[in-house]
């Protein structure tokens, strides 16, 4: 969309069909900000980045809808930073098939924070990260799951850093589906009438909170099925109705 030695900002790439390798909204050896990639149809065989810069990457976005097919094992990044921080980037996905990993924000040597991944539809067989920090910290990132998204082949991570803080997973009202793994979130909120099947495991770190029901009258319709691993000092709120729990349970 735009390439500069200094800042690259406010560039837009729109794809409505055809076949391409990779797409970058804005590319710079300095700051990239407020760039956008919009894909409504077509085939992408390589990676996608809203903004890709050497220093900071902020407020970039990737928006995918319609019948798009991302037919590669390359990554999708809302924002990508080689050296600096990647923050407040966003990915919105409402349709398509996705084989690679998805990261709200990525940094090679900096911090990753305040990124958002919204998944409202599509089929996924890779990993979905709120943020990914190769050497830094990843915190305060959000993943939202809703609609008819098919995640049975996917794993959800707040970040790639096990001891990260402030990462949140929100499962929307009425969502019914399965996911392989839920890991590295500090808070997991599952809304009313949602049914989540975890086929491999859920791992919540120290101090994490699992909110399963939020006080709704539909508590008997909530479910997490599969293996749930809760580490020491983790607070778990379960509203499960009129069920007697034995000592060995």
PyMOL commands that set and color helices and strands:
alter all, ss='L'
color gray80, all
select helices_A, chain A and resi 219-221
alter helices_A, ss='H'
color red, helices_A
select strands_A, chain A and resi 3-4+8-9+12-20+23-28+32-33+36-44+48-53+57-58+61-64+69-70+76-81+86-87+90-93+97-98+102-107+112-113+116-119+123-124+127-133+138-139+142-145+155-159+168-171+176-183+187-190+195-204+209-212+223-225+228-230+235-238
alter strands_A, ss='S'
color yellow, strands_A
deselect
rebuild
show_as cartoon
